[in-house]
Amino acid sequence: MKDTQPQVALPEGLTLRCLTPDDRALHKTMSENIVATLVSPVMLIPMTDAEYDETYTEQSEDVVYGILDAEGRLVATSSLLHNVVDYAAN
């Protein structure tokens, strides 16, 4: 994973940073919470455990940015995937 820090202005209490392998559980929990609240779960295709494993390694070329609130909870992500075909539905 890349170690880059974007410089953007956010509302007070929010932080944007590049996520690391230590953030894998935060990302997965946020996605699970979103899926649990959807009217129709087909509205979102969450990452599989294997995709989380591949994305959250030191060797990954993927870059995932996260916005965290003042309590350190992940509230949003944006991913730059090295090979989006790997994540496309067949």
BELCOR-V483203 format. One record per pair of residues at least 4 apart in sequence whose ideal C-beta (glycine too) atoms are under 7 Angstrom apart, sorted by the first residue. I is the first residue (numbers start at 0). J is the second residue. D is the distance in whole Angstrom. If there is no record, write none. Layout:
I,J,D  I,J,D
This chain:
0,19,6  0,20,7  0,57,7  0,59,5  0,61,7  0,62,6  1,17,6  1,62,5  2,17,6  3,17,5  4,16,6  4,17,6  5,15,6  5,64,7  7,15,6  9,13,4  9,15,6  9,66,7  12,68,6  12,69,4  13,66,6  13,68,6  14,66,7  14,67,5  15,64,6  15,66,5  16,65,6  17,62,6  17,64,6  18,22,4  18,26,6  18,63,4  18,64,7  18,65,5  20,55,4  20,56,6  20,57,6  22,26,6  22,65,6  23,27,6  23,51,6  23,55,4  24,28,6  25,29,6  25,73,4  26,30,6  26,63,7  26,73,6  26,76,6  27,31,6  27,51,6  28,32,6  29,33,7  29,73,5  30,34,6  30,45,5  30,46,7  31,35,6  32,36,7  33,37,7  33,43,6  34,40,6  34,43,6  34,45,6  37,42,5  37,43,6  44,88,7  46,50,4  46,51,5  48,52,6  49,53,6  50,54,6  50,86,6  51,55,6  53,59,6  54,59,5  54,61,5  54,63,6  55,59,7  60,81,4  61,78,6  61,79,7  61,80,5  61,81,5  62,79,4  63,76,6  63,78,5  64,76,7  64,77,5  65,73,5  65,75,7  65,76,5  66,74,5  66,75,4  67,71,6  67,72,6  67,73,6  67,74,7  68,72,5  68,74,5  80,86,6  83,87,6
